[in-house]
Amino acid sequence: MSIVAKRVVLQSDEFKVVAYHNINSEMDQNEIESWQKLIRVLTHEIKNSVIPISTLTEVISHMVTQEDGSNLSLSSLSEEDEKDIRKSLQTIEKRSKGLVKFVSSYGDLAKIPQPQLEEFDIKNLIRQIISLEKTEANKKDIKISFSSGKKEVIIKADPQLLEQVLINLIKNAIEALNGQKDGEVTVFMEQSEQLTSIKIKDNGPGMDQEILNNIFIPFFTTKKGGSGIGLSLSRQIIRAHKGNLKVSSKLGEGSVFEITL
């Protein structure tokens, strides 16, 4: 073999080595990005449950602590305060169990857990969620209201998974109103013989068509530090119930997210 031929082969081998190294580097980077996305997903969903629990715990702590920092005798609580504490503890217990189920179910994020269907009053669930989020909303001077004509609205769904979706949507609506005067989130519900519709409306700044086109795409986000997974995950959960989640919005007029089951 001539010197020229040897040089060509050597260059070819060097190119293979460099190319192989670049592929490995690319794979490492993709793996890092996948782990970062996974961490953002878990952080987003866990925070949505833990922050309201922390807020309610702080409220209860203030109710049973005197101004000097000493413990208040529980027997001295009014009947109304005692009722509020019991209700708050029940909410904390329920949300904690839902969070445990969520974390367990999403150990494998490649698939949505199969909904465990049961009949329950969705109105009661929505009231509990609003109670959970109201303390945080009040701090931002945001009003939350719920409108439904019927006393009970019984549906067949997975209450824990549906609760996770509703918390995401209501929390997103509250966040859309940050810094806005007269902010309001309204939850509407309608039920026909075949469908149940739940709408979460805010009077925030609204979204343009480009955002609307991408809002359910995994990891798409307009929030600083957002995970971009909440709405995508919510839609997958609703689709696992054979329902649908859609959005309508106009700039300057707010947004409406609608669940149909």
GUTITOR-45950 format. One record per residue (C-alpha): residue in one letter; x, y negated, z. Coordinates in steps of 0.25 Angstrom, whole numbers, plus 5000, padded with zeros to 4 digits. Layout:
BEGIN
aXYZ...
// end
This chain:
BEGIN
m500050005000s500549864996i500849755006v499649675000a498749795002k499149815016r498849665018v497449675013v497049795021l497649725034q496749605031s495549695029d495749765042e495949625049f494649575043k493949705048v494449675062v494049535062a492649565056y492549675067h492949575078n491949475073i490749575073n491149615087s491149465091e489749445085m489249565092d489749515105q489149385103n487749445099e487849525112i488149405120e486949335114s486049455116w486449455131q486249305132k484849315126l484449435136i484949345148r484049235143v482849325141l482949375155t483249245161h482049175154e481049285158i481549295173k481649145175n480149135171s479749225182v480749195193i480649035192p479149035196i479349145207s480549055212t479548935212l478449005219t479449065230e479948915232v478448865234i478148985244s479448955252h479048805253m477748845258v478248925270t479448835273q479248715282e479948575279d481048605289g481348735282s480848835292n479848935289l478348905289s477449005297l476649075287s475449075296s475448915295l475148925280s473848875275e472948975268e473148915255d474748915256e474649065260k473849095248d474749015239i475949095245r475249225243k474949195228s476349145226l476949275231q476049355223t476449275211i477949295214e477749445216k476949465203r477949375195s479149455201k478549585197g478249535183l479749495182v480249625187k479349695177f479849595166v481349625169s481149775169s480349775156y481349685149g482549765153d482549805138l482249675131a482149745117k480749775119i479549715126p478949805137q477649875134p476549795141q475949865153l474449825150e473449805161e472149725163f472349595171d471749455172i472649365163k472049235169n472549275183l473949305177i473949165170r473549105183q474749165191i475749125180i475248985181s475348985196l476749035194e477148925184k476348805190t477348775201e478448755191a477548675181n477048585192k478548545195k478548495180d477148425181i476548535171k475148575173i474748725170s473248755168f472548885164s471248895157s470349015155g468849025155k468749165161k468949215175e469649335171v470449375158i470749515158i471849565148k472649695146a474149655146d475449675154p475249565165q476749555168l477149535153l476049445150e476449365163q477849345157v477349295144l476349195151i477449145160n478349115148l477349045141i476848955153k478348925157n478648885143a477448795142i477948725155e479348715150a478848645137l478248535146n479448505153g479548355156q478248325149k477148245156d475748305158g476248445154e475248555154v475248705152t473848765149v473548915149f472248955141m471649085140e470549145131q470049285130s469149345119e468749495117q469949525110l471049425114t471549345126s472249215123i473249145132k473749005128i474848925135k474748785131d475748665135n475648515131g477148505128p477948455116g477548575107m478448645097d478748625083q478548725072e480048775072i479948815087l478648875085n479148965074n480349015083i479749015097f479449165098i480849205092p481749265103f482749175109f482249055102t482048945112t482048785112k482348785127k483748755132g484148885139g482948955135s482949105131g482049105119i481449235123g480149195132l479249175120s479749285112l479649385123s478249335127r477749355113q478349495113i477649525126i476249475120r476449555107a476749685116h475349655121k474849645107g474549505108n475149375103l475949255108k475949125099v476148975100s475648845094s476248715096k476348575091l477348465094g476848375105e475648455108g476148575116s476148725113v475148845115f475648985117e474549085115i474549235120t473449325114l473249465119
// end
